[in-house]
Amino acid sequence: MSELAEAKCEACRVGAPKVTDEEMAELMGLIPDWNIENRNGVLQLEKEYTFRNFKMALDFTNAVGAIAEEEGHHPALLTEWGQVTVTWWTHKIKGLHRNDFIMATKTDNLVSG
């Protein structure tokens, strides 16, 4: 996981290649607690994090927002009492790019490291 955690997102453009099925399988092995969701044909990485209260959930949301700004890659965030759902995908290519797996790892590191 550290290889992804230390990686930086690359600038993505329309037409950039999505991860292949082989790459996706390999990368999912590095973030086994994440799920792949298919929303209207767009693959997305998603994970729910639980917290003891709303303040902790909000603090986590803000921390995710800070790393998203730093990397220039932004997720969908749903913050509720004691829970945050984080969804990563690359809007420009309407699917998954290596950047999404990098950011999933960095998101996990906010609670584990």
GUZABA-719770 format. One record per residue (C-alpha): residue number from 1; residue in one letter; x, y, z. Coordinates in pm, 1 decimal. Layout:
@resi NUM resn A x X y Y z Z
...
END
This chain:
@resi 1 resn M x 0.0 y 0.0 z 0.0
@resi 2 resn S x 288.2 y 238.3 z 64.5
@resi 3 resn E x 378.0 y 257.6 z -306.1
@resi 4 resn L x 35.5 y 402.8 z -382.0
@resi 5 resn A x 34.1 y 619.3 z -69.7
@resi 6 resn E x 358.9 y 784.2 z -175.7
@resi 7 resn A x 253.7 y 831.9 z -539.3
@resi 8 resn K x 122.2 y 1160.9 z -673.6
@resi 9 resn C x -175.9 y 1199.6 z -902.0
@resi 10 resn E x -90.6 y 1279.4 z -1259.8
@resi 11 resn A x -282.2 y 1541.5 z -1450.1
@resi 12 resn C x -564.4 y 1364.6 z -1626.4
@resi 13 resn R x -719.6 y 1470.2 z -1952.5
@resi 14 resn V x -1020.5 y 1364.6 z -2155.0
@resi 15 resn G x -920.1 y 1047.2 z -2336.4
@resi 16 resn A x -664.7 y 935.5 z -2075.2
@resi 17 resn P x -667.6 y 557.3 z -2046.1
@resi 18 resn K x -884.0 y 392.9 z -1783.5
@resi 19 resn V x -726.0 y 115.3 z -1579.8
@resi 20 resn T x -743.4 y -220.3 z -1754.5
@resi 21 resn D x -921.4 y -515.7 z -1595.2
@resi 22 resn E x -579.5 y -662.7 z -1509.7
@resi 23 resn E x -458.6 y -338.5 z -1351.0
@resi 24 resn M x -786.3 y -303.6 z -1162.6
@resi 25 resn A x -754.9 y -652.1 z -1014.6
@resi 26 resn E x -398.3 y -581.2 z -903.4
@resi 27 resn L x -483.8 y -240.0 z -756.7
@resi 28 resn M x -794.9 y -370.2 z -578.0
@resi 29 resn G x -567.3 y -618.2 z -402.8
@resi 30 resn L x -394.6 y -317.2 z -246.4
@resi 31 resn I x -721.6 y -164.6 z -119.1
@resi 32 resn P x -934.6 y -469.4 z -31.1
@resi 33 resn D x -1184.5 y -278.4 z 185.4
@resi 34 resn W x -1301.1 y -65.1 z -108.4
@resi 35 resn N x -1586.1 y -159.3 z -339.8
@resi 36 resn I x -1627.6 y -99.8 z -709.9
@resi 37 resn E x -1966.3 y 51.3 z -787.2
@resi 38 resn N x -2109.4 y 80.1 z -1136.8
@resi 39 resn R x -2327.9 y 387.7 z -1165.4
@resi 40 resn N x -2476.2 y 434.6 z -1510.0
@resi 41 resn G x -2180.0 y 258.8 z -1667.4
@resi 42 resn V x -1922.1 y 459.7 z -1470.0
@resi 43 resn L x -1699.9 y 251.2 z -1241.3
@resi 44 resn Q x -1626.5 y 417.7 z -907.4
@resi 45 resn L x -1434.5 y 323.6 z -592.4
@resi 46 resn E x -1637.5 y 358.6 z -275.2
@resi 47 resn K x -1591.8 y 300.7 z 95.2
@resi 48 resn E x -1785.5 y 387.9 z 410.2
@resi 49 resn Y x -1595.2 y 497.6 z 719.1
@resi 50 resn T x -1757.6 y 496.3 z 1061.9
@resi 51 resn F x -1688.3 y 729.6 z 1352.2
@resi 52 resn R x -1811.4 y 774.4 z 1708.3
@resi 53 resn N x -1984.0 y 1105.5 z 1638.0
@resi 54 resn F x -2055.4 y 1377.1 z 1384.2
@resi 55 resn K x -1753.9 y 1590.9 z 1476.7
@resi 56 resn M x -1513.8 y 1304.6 z 1403.8
@resi 57 resn A x -1691.2 y 1235.9 z 1073.3
@resi 58 resn L x -1672.0 y 1603.5 z 980.4
@resi 59 resn D x -1302.9 y 1625.3 z 1074.5
@resi 60 resn F x -1235.2 y 1324.8 z 849.5
@resi 61 resn T x -1435.0 y 1484.1 z 566.6
@resi 62 resn N x -1224.5 y 1797.9 z 596.3
@resi 63 resn A x -902.4 y 1593.5 z 598.3
@resi 64 resn V x -1011.5 y 1414.2 z 279.7
@resi 65 resn G x -1090.4 y 1753.4 z 128.0
@resi 66 resn A x -742.2 y 1877.7 z 214.3
@resi 67 resn I x -563.8 y 1586.1 z 44.2
@resi 68 resn A x -798.5 y 1616.8 z -253.4
@resi 69 resn E x -701.9 y 1982.2 z -295.3
@resi 70 resn E x -333.7 y 1898.3 z -254.5
@resi 71 resn E x -352.3 y 1636.1 z -530.3
@resi 72 resn G x -600.7 y 1819.9 z -752.3
@resi 73 resn H x -832.0 y 1517.4 z -756.3
@resi 74 resn H x -1169.8 y 1539.6 z -585.1
@resi 75 resn P x -1413.3 y 1274.9 z -456.8
@resi 76 resn A x -1779.6 y 1269.1 z -377.0
@resi 77 resn L x -1819.6 y 1290.6 z 0.9
@resi 78 resn L x -2134.1 y 1213.0 z 196.0
@resi 79 resn T x -2100.6 y 1309.9 z 562.2
@resi 80 resn E x -2358.4 y 1184.3 z 809.6
@resi 81 resn W x -2370.1 y 1136.3 z 1183.8
@resi 82 resn G x -2088.0 y 890.8 z 1253.2
@resi 83 resn Q x -2031.2 y 797.2 z 890.1
@resi 84 resn V x -1858.7 y 926.7 z 577.8
@resi 85 resn T x -1895.7 y 768.6 z 235.5
@resi 86 resn V x -1604.9 y 846.7 z 2.3
@resi 87 resn T x -1635.4 y 785.0 z -370.8
@resi 88 resn W x -1342.0 y 825.1 z -610.1
@resi 89 resn W x -1353.1 y 819.4 z -989.6
@resi 90 resn T x -1208.1 y 1029.2 z -1266.7
@resi 91 resn H x -1476.3 y 1255.1 z -1405.7
@resi 92 resn K x -1289.0 y 1340.4 z -1727.3
@resi 93 resn I x -1270.6 y 977.5 z -1839.0
@resi 94 resn K x -1595.9 y 863.3 z -1675.4
@resi 95 resn G x -1426.1 y 576.6 z -1498.0
@resi 96 resn L x -1129.9 y 460.2 z -1295.5
@resi 97 resn H x -772.4 y 580.5 z -1337.7
@resi 98 resn R x -468.1 y 491.9 z -1129.1
@resi 99 resn N x -519.8 y 828.9 z -955.0
@resi 100 resn D x -836.5 y 696.1 z -793.5
@resi 101 resn F x -649.2 y 405.9 z -633.6
@resi 102 resn I x -376.3 y 643.4 z -515.2
@resi 103 resn M x -637.0 y 862.3 z -349.5
@resi 104 resn A x -820.6 y 565.1 z -196.7
@resi 105 resn T x -494.4 y 462.5 z -32.0
@resi 106 resn K x -427.1 y 816.0 z 89.8
@resi 107 resn T x -781.8 y 827.2 z 229.1
@resi 108 resn D x -729.1 y 503.3 z 421.2
@resi 109 resn N x -404.6 y 643.4 z 561.0
@resi 110 resn L x -595.3 y 930.6 z 720.1
@resi 111 resn V x -753.3 y 687.8 z 965.8
@resi 112 resn S x -474.3 y 431.7 z 996.0
@resi 113 resn G x -163.3 y 636.6 z 996.3
END
